[in-house]
Amino acid sequence: MDNNKKSNTVNPVTVSKKVKRTRSLPVKYMGVANLGKDAAILWRDNHSNFSFSLLDYQTLEIEADKLLALVADNNNNISDKKNNTQALAANNKAITEAANVLKKMITAEYARVKDKSAYFLAYGFVKSATGQFKFPVDNNQRKAALLVLTNKMQEAGNVFANRDIGLRGWLTLMSEHDANWRDSTLIRSERSDSSKDAAEQYEKVHQMLYILFHYLGLAFINEDVAKIRRSFGFLKESF
């Protein structure tokens, strides 16, 4: 086979295989990305005259770089999620503690009132299945409850607005919760998209390497194929 004549036709590899979303990226993604990058560079540096219509080293390097970038982006997203989770947890703990204090203040302030349901509801508390009033735990419900609570405390003459954990404190807690929960929702959405894109890109680069590996076996059938493949970065005898 004449490998010195360069083909002018490049047909990029396409992959139609559907890829399932994963919550975290497998280690193999980085391995395939690095192999694709190395194979492209070795192809360019050691076998620049070798070509075939299904693939070229420029395309392989571009697609491998895309996969490397997606892996890095996903890793950054995981780090952001960890930081956000810690911040949201700390904020929710502070809200729960403050809500317990407020509940005690309501109970003390209206000690003579037998049914205090209206007072608890006015400050965002919800009635549980056991009949007890608790501050919502679900973050979407908690966000709504914080708005109810702060609106109530902003009413003229509110008896709790100027307490140690009063309006100012609750506005701060609400602002922090709103920011953390908004970031959490955004990060989860971005992570889902990033994982899906990385999975699809992995399949694309893997398919390119598979085609290159097996085409080398055909192109150099009368030579030391294993040696030729190693010169392209394939250290294993199968792919």
Secondary structure, 3 states (H helix, E strand, C coil): CCCCCCCCCCCCCCCCCCCCCCCCCCCHHHHHHHHHHHHHHHHHHHCCCCCECCECHHHHHHHHHHHHHHHHHHHHHHHHHHHHHHHHHHHHHHHHHHHHHHHHHHHHHCCCCCCCHHHHHHCCCEECCCCCEECCCCHHHHHHHHHHHHHHHCCCCCCCCCCCCCHHHHHHHHHHHHHHHHHHHHHHHHHHHHHHHHHHHHHHHHHHHHHHHHHHHHHCCCCCHHHHHHHCCCCCCCC
